[in-house]
Amino acid sequence: MSLLSRLVMASVPIVPRALVGRVARRYVAGETHEEAIALVRELNALGALATIGPLGEEATERSRAAAAVDEHLELIAAIHASGVDANVSLKPTLLGLQIDADFCRDNVERIVAAAREKGNFVRLDMEDRTCTDATLALYRDLQPRYGNLGVVLQAYMRRTLDDIAALAAPDLNVRLCKGIYIEPRATAWKGRDTVRRNFVAALDKLLAAGAYVGIATHDELLVCEACALVERYALERSAYEFQMLLGVDEELRDVLIARGHRLRVYVPYGRDWYQYSIRRLRENPEVAGHVVRATLGVR
């Protein structure tokens, strides 16, 4: 990262909340699932699929986790009623993972069961290293019984290739991403090129195992490598998909759709938009630079 980019990233915390709110419109559908579904309808019209996720992490009180369960159940019902092409993403910590593992499993199971009843699918998001084992345990417990569950693996984690081997099953469904949490070197590969290499190795191993993979990246080199693997394995378009974040590299999104690839956009919504938007700004120096300049009154 250049010196200018580092300076921009360091300046992000001074950006006023109101200005971040304007930027958030690019990355967050709104505060309600109705707004998310309306945006998904637009994405569907462009040829994109979607996964919708309420924002929020680490519920520390059972009442908050219970409220999150209700929100996910309402979301599933609303997707079904609307007819949009979207599934659901959930964060285990929002559903009580840090409170009690059994409590969290029961909460996730209610959501997975409701989704199956409506013919829908649920993706278990992956959080930091303290959640990996518990999240994979949820997947192993619930997927054989319900069959409509997927999980996430992060390419920067040193354990990921071993996790693929341990998870291998005919119905394995994985979103593969680079990973965004700050992890120690003992746990995670460091360096952009190193993480890229492990991403390709992980994708190759997943496809060789017959897994359905959501290839989650905005990195054009990784998209190129993924397309090459798709060709090597002679995959039908229905056997994989690309995944991208709302508001990020829409041109690449449109290119992939135009070339006939399935592409799913992550559409977050909710009142916890501030921290999510700050994270997106930290990942995108160009956008953050425009915001910081606006804050300082510099053109």
C-alpha positions as CSV (number, residue, x, y, z in Angstrom):
1,M,0.0,0.0,0.0
2,S,1.3,3.5,-0.9
3,L,2.1,6.2,1.7
4,L,-0.9,8.1,0.5
5,S,-3.2,5.1,0.9
6,R,-1.8,4.5,4.4
7,L,-2.4,8.1,5.3
8,V,-6.0,7.9,3.9
9,M,-6.6,4.7,5.9
10,A,-5.3,6.4,9.1
11,S,-7.7,9.3,8.5
12,V,-10.9,7.2,8.2
13,P,-11.7,7.3,11.9
14,I,-12.0,11.1,11.8
15,V,-14.7,11.0,9.1
16,P,-18.0,12.3,10.5
17,R,-20.7,9.7,11.0
18,A,-23.1,11.6,8.8
19,L,-20.6,11.5,5.9
20,V,-20.0,7.8,6.4
21,G,-23.8,7.4,6.3
22,R,-23.8,8.8,2.8
23,V,-21.0,6.4,1.8
24,A,-22.9,3.5,3.4
25,R,-25.6,3.8,0.8
26,R,-23.2,2.2,-1.6
27,Y,-22.5,-0.8,0.6
28,V,-25.6,-1.3,2.7
29,A,-29.2,-1.7,1.4
30,G,-30.8,0.2,4.3
31,E,-32.0,-0.5,7.8
32,T,-34.8,-2.9,7.0
33,H,-35.2,-6.2,5.2
34,E,-37.8,-4.5,3.0
35,E,-35.2,-2.2,1.7
36,A,-32.8,-5.1,1.2
37,I,-35.4,-7.1,-0.8
38,A,-36.2,-4.0,-3.0
39,L,-32.5,-3.7,-3.9
40,V,-32.2,-7.5,-4.5
41,R,-35.1,-7.2,-7.0
42,E,-33.0,-4.6,-8.9
43,L,-29.9,-7.0,-8.8
44,N,-32.0,-9.9,-10.0
45,A,-33.1,-7.7,-13.0
46,L,-29.4,-7.3,-13.8
47,G,-28.9,-11.0,-13.8
48,A,-27.3,-11.3,-10.3
49,L,-28.4,-13.5,-7.4
50,A,-28.1,-12.3,-3.8
51,T,-27.5,-13.4,-0.2
52,I,-29.0,-11.1,2.4
53,G,-27.6,-10.7,5.9
54,P,-28.6,-8.6,8.9
55,L,-25.6,-6.6,10.2
56,G,-24.3,-7.2,13.7
57,E,-21.9,-9.3,15.5
58,E,-21.2,-10.8,19.0
59,A,-24.4,-10.7,20.9
60,T,-23.5,-10.8,24.6
61,E,-27.1,-11.0,25.9
62,R,-29.5,-13.8,25.1
63,S,-32.3,-11.3,24.4
64,R,-30.2,-9.7,21.6
65,A,-29.5,-13.1,20.1
66,A,-33.3,-14.0,20.3
67,A,-34.1,-10.8,18.6
68,A,-31.6,-11.7,15.8
69,V,-33.3,-15.1,15.4
70,D,-36.7,-13.3,14.9
71,E,-35.2,-11.0,12.4
72,H,-33.7,-13.9,10.3
73,L,-37.1,-15.7,10.4
74,E,-38.9,-12.6,9.2
75,L,-36.3,-12.2,6.5
76,I,-36.8,-15.7,5.3
77,A,-40.5,-15.3,5.2
78,A,-40.2,-12.0,3.3
79,I,-37.8,-13.4,0.7
80,H,-40.3,-16.2,0.1
81,A,-43.3,-13.8,-0.2
82,S,-41.4,-11.5,-2.5
83,G,-40.2,-14.2,-4.9
84,V,-36.7,-12.6,-5.2
85,D,-33.8,-14.9,-5.9
86,A,-31.9,-14.6,-2.7
87,N,-30.7,-16.8,0.2
88,V,-29.6,-15.8,3.8
89,S,-26.3,-15.3,5.5
90,L,-25.9,-15.4,9.2
91,K,-23.2,-14.7,11.8
92,P,-23.0,-17.3,14.6
93,T,-21.8,-14.7,17.1
94,L,-24.9,-12.6,16.5
95,L,-26.9,-15.7,17.4
96,G,-25.2,-16.4,20.7
97,L,-22.0,-18.3,19.9
98,Q,-20.0,-16.4,22.5
99,I,-22.8,-16.9,25.1
100,D,-23.3,-20.7,24.9
101,A,-22.7,-23.1,22.1
102,D,-25.9,-25.1,22.6
103,F,-27.9,-22.0,22.7
104,C,-26.4,-20.8,19.5
105,R,-26.9,-24.2,17.8
106,D,-30.6,-24.1,18.7
107,N,-30.9,-20.6,17.3
108,V,-29.2,-21.5,14.1
109,E,-31.2,-24.7,13.7
110,R,-34.5,-22.7,14.0
111,I,-33.3,-20.5,11.1
112,V,-32.1,-23.4,9.0
113,A,-35.3,-25.4,9.5
114,A,-37.4,-22.3,8.6
115,A,-35.3,-21.8,5.4
116,R,-35.7,-25.4,4.4
117,E,-39.4,-25.2,4.8
118,K,-39.5,-22.2,2.4
119,G,-37.1,-23.9,0.0
120,N,-34.2,-21.6,0.8
121,F,-30.5,-21.9,1.8
122,V,-28.5,-20.5,4.7
123,R,-24.8,-19.6,4.7
124,L,-22.9,-19.7,8.0
125,D,-20.5,-16.8,7.9
126,M,-17.0,-17.3,9.2
127,E,-15.6,-14.9,11.8
128,D,-12.2,-14.7,13.5
129,R,-10.1,-17.7,14.6
130,T,-11.8,-18.0,18.0
131,C,-15.0,-19.0,16.1
132,T,-13.6,-21.4,13.5
133,D,-13.9,-24.7,15.3
134,A,-17.4,-23.9,16.7
135,T,-18.7,-22.7,13.3
136,L,-17.5,-25.8,11.5
137,A,-19.0,-27.9,14.2
138,L,-22.4,-26.2,13.6
139,Y,-22.0,-27.0,9.9
140,R,-21.1,-30.7,10.5
141,D,-24.0,-31.1,12.9
142,L,-26.8,-29.4,10.9
143,Q,-26.0,-29.9,7.3
144,P,-26.5,-33.7,7.3
145,R,-29.9,-33.3,8.9
146,Y,-31.2,-30.3,6.8
147,G,-29.2,-30.3,3.6
148,N,-29.6,-26.5,3.0
149,L,-26.5,-25.2,4.8
150,G,-23.2,-23.8,3.6
151,V,-20.1,-22.5,5.4
152,V,-17.2,-20.1,4.7
153,L,-13.5,-20.9,4.6
154,Q,-10.9,-18.2,4.5
155,A,-7.8,-18.6,2.3
156,Y,-5.5,-16.7,4.6
157,M,-5.9,-19.2,7.4
158,R,-3.1,-21.8,7.5
159,R,-5.6,-24.5,8.5
160,T,-7.9,-24.1,5.5
161,L,-6.5,-26.9,3.3
162,D,-6.8,-29.3,6.2
163,D,-10.3,-28.1,6.8
164,I,-11.2,-28.8,3.2
165,A,-10.0,-32.4,3.6
166,A,-11.9,-32.8,6.9
167,L,-15.1,-31.4,5.4
168,A,-15.1,-33.4,2.2
169,A,-18.6,-34.7,1.4
170,P,-20.8,-35.0,-1.7
171,D,-22.9,-32.0,-0.6
172,L,-20.1,-29.7,0.6
173,N,-21.0,-26.1,-0.1
174,V,-18.3,-23.5,0.7
175,R,-17.9,-19.8,0.2
176,L,-14.2,-19.2,-0.3
177,C,-12.8,-15.8,0.5
178,K,-9.5,-14.3,1.4
179,G,-10.4,-13.3,5.0
180,I,-10.6,-9.9,6.6
181,Y,-9.9,-10.4,10.4
182,I,-6.5,-9.4,11.8
183,E,-4.9,-12.7,12.8
184,P,-1.5,-13.6,14.1
185,R,1.2,-15.0,11.8
186,A,1.0,-18.4,13.6
187,T,-2.6,-18.7,12.4
188,A,-2.7,-16.9,9.1
189,W,-0.6,-16.5,6.0
190,K,0.8,-13.0,5.5
191,G,1.4,-11.2,2.3
192,R,-0.9,-10.5,-0.6
193,D,0.7,-12.9,-3.1
194,T,1.0,-15.7,-0.4
195,V,-2.7,-15.4,0.4
196,R,-3.6,-15.4,-3.3
197,R,-1.6,-18.6,-3.8
198,N,-3.4,-20.3,-1.0
199,F,-6.7,-19.1,-2.3
200,V,-6.0,-20.8,-5.7
201,A,-4.8,-24.0,-3.9
202,A,-7.9,-24.1,-1.7
203,L,-10.2,-23.5,-4.7
204,D,-8.5,-26.2,-6.7
205,K,-8.9,-28.7,-3.8
206,L,-12.5,-27.8,-3.3
207,L,-13.4,-28.2,-6.9
208,A,-11.4,-31.5,-7.1
209,A,-13.5,-32.7,-4.2
210,G,-16.8,-31.9,-6.0
211,A,-17.8,-29.1,-3.7
212,Y,-20.1,-26.3,-4.8
213,V,-18.0,-23.1,-4.3
214,G,-19.0,-19.5,-4.0
215,I,-15.8,-17.9,-5.3
216,A,-15.8,-14.7,-3.2
217,T,-13.3,-12.2,-4.5
218,H,-13.0,-8.8,-6.3
219,D,-9.3,-9.6,-7.1
220,E,-9.1,-9.8,-10.9
221,L,-6.1,-12.1,-10.8
222,L,-8.1,-14.6,-8.7
223,V,-11.1,-14.3,-10.9
224,C,-8.8,-15.2,-13.8
225,E,-7.4,-18.2,-12.0
226,A,-10.9,-19.3,-11.0
227,C,-12.1,-19.1,-14.6
228,A,-9.1,-21.3,-15.6
229,L,-10.0,-23.9,-13.0
230,V,-13.6,-23.8,-14.1
231,E,-12.4,-24.6,-17.6
232,R,-10.0,-27.3,-16.4
233,Y,-12.7,-29.1,-14.5
234,A,-15.2,-28.6,-17.3
235,L,-17.8,-27.3,-14.8
236,E,-21.3,-26.5,-15.8
237,R,-22.4,-23.0,-14.9
238,S,-24.7,-24.4,-12.3
239,A,-21.8,-26.1,-10.4
240,Y,-20.3,-22.9,-8.9
241,E,-20.8,-19.2,-8.6
242,F,-18.8,-16.0,-8.1
243,Q,-19.7,-13.8,-5.1
244,M,-19.1,-10.1,-4.5
245,L,-20.0,-7.4,-2.0
246,L,-22.6,-4.8,-2.7
247,G,-21.1,-1.7,-4.1
248,V,-17.7,-3.1,-4.9
249,D,-16.3,-3.4,-8.4
250,E,-19.7,-3.4,-10.2
251,E,-17.9,-3.4,-13.5
252,L,-16.3,-6.7,-12.8
253,R,-19.6,-8.0,-11.6
254,D,-21.3,-7.1,-14.9
255,V,-18.5,-8.6,-16.9
256,L,-18.8,-11.9,-15.1
257,I,-22.6,-12.0,-15.6
258,A,-22.3,-11.1,-19.3
259,R,-19.9,-14.1,-19.7
260,G,-22.6,-16.4,-18.3
261,H,-21.3,-17.0,-14.8
262,R,-23.6,-17.2,-11.8
263,L,-22.8,-14.3,-9.6
264,R,-24.2,-13.6,-6.1
265,V,-24.1,-10.2,-4.3
266,Y,-23.9,-10.0,-0.5
267,V,-26.6,-7.5,0.5
268,P,-26.3,-6.4,4.1
269,Y,-28.9,-4.3,6.0
270,G,-29.6,-3.1,9.5
271,R,-28.8,-0.3,12.0
272,D,-25.3,-1.5,12.6
273,W,-24.2,0.0,9.3
274,Y,-21.4,2.3,10.7
275,Q,-18.7,-0.3,11.5
276,Y,-19.4,-2.3,8.4
277,S,-19.0,0.9,6.2
278,I,-15.8,1.9,8.0
279,R,-14.4,-1.6,7.2
280,R,-15.3,-1.2,3.5
281,L,-13.6,2.2,3.5
282,R,-10.5,0.7,5.0
283,E,-10.4,-1.9,2.3
284,N,-10.9,0.7,-0.5
285,P,-8.4,3.6,-0.4
286,E,-9.8,5.3,-3.5
287,V,-13.3,5.6,-2.1
288,A,-11.9,6.5,1.4
289,G,-9.7,9.2,-0.2
290,H,-12.8,10.9,-1.7
291,V,-14.5,10.8,1.7
292,V,-11.5,12.2,3.6
293,R,-11.1,15.0,1.1
294,A,-14.7,15.9,1.4
295,T,-14.4,15.9,5.2
296,L,-11.4,18.3,5.0
297,G,-13.0,20.4,2.3
298,V,-10.3,19.6,-0.2
299,R,-11.1,18.9,-3.9
